[in-house]
């Protein structure tokens, strides 16, 4: 018996190579339903990660899944990316990274910045049993908890 079958999730990530692969696997899974992707700074700056996430979803035929830009800086220290590992484009200097930046640029992909925390807090309040799969730094999660700690009592 699969305990996560038909589970709705938000994936909070910082799409470098590892999170791009995890996002592909999650979207392809028949056991979970990815209802949104929130992006935090980490492996790459947040806007670049959002462009990478949008490209992954485009390549997977799932452009219906929203990508919400989140924290562009950590809570208590300067941002240190892992672009020395993941490549300057976050996707290993592959053509994928070039495509992401061609399609979406490295500017914010939503009209308002840092909306991920508010999205997470509201979604958890509105949908009991919803889960968050946090793959990146926990900055968006911490901000969501500061906005509405009670929303996390509903998490699945």
Secondary structure as UniProt FT lines:
FT   TURN            3..6
FT   STRAND          7..13
FT   HELIX           17..28
FT   STRAND          32..39
FT   HELIX           46..59
FT   TURN            60..61
FT   TURN            63..64
FT   STRAND          66..69
FT   HELIX           83..86
FT   TURN            88..89
FT   TURN            92..93
FT   HELIX           95..104
FT   HELIX           116..126
FT   TURN            128..129
FT   STRAND          131..134
FT   HELIX           139..147
FT   HELIX           149..154
//
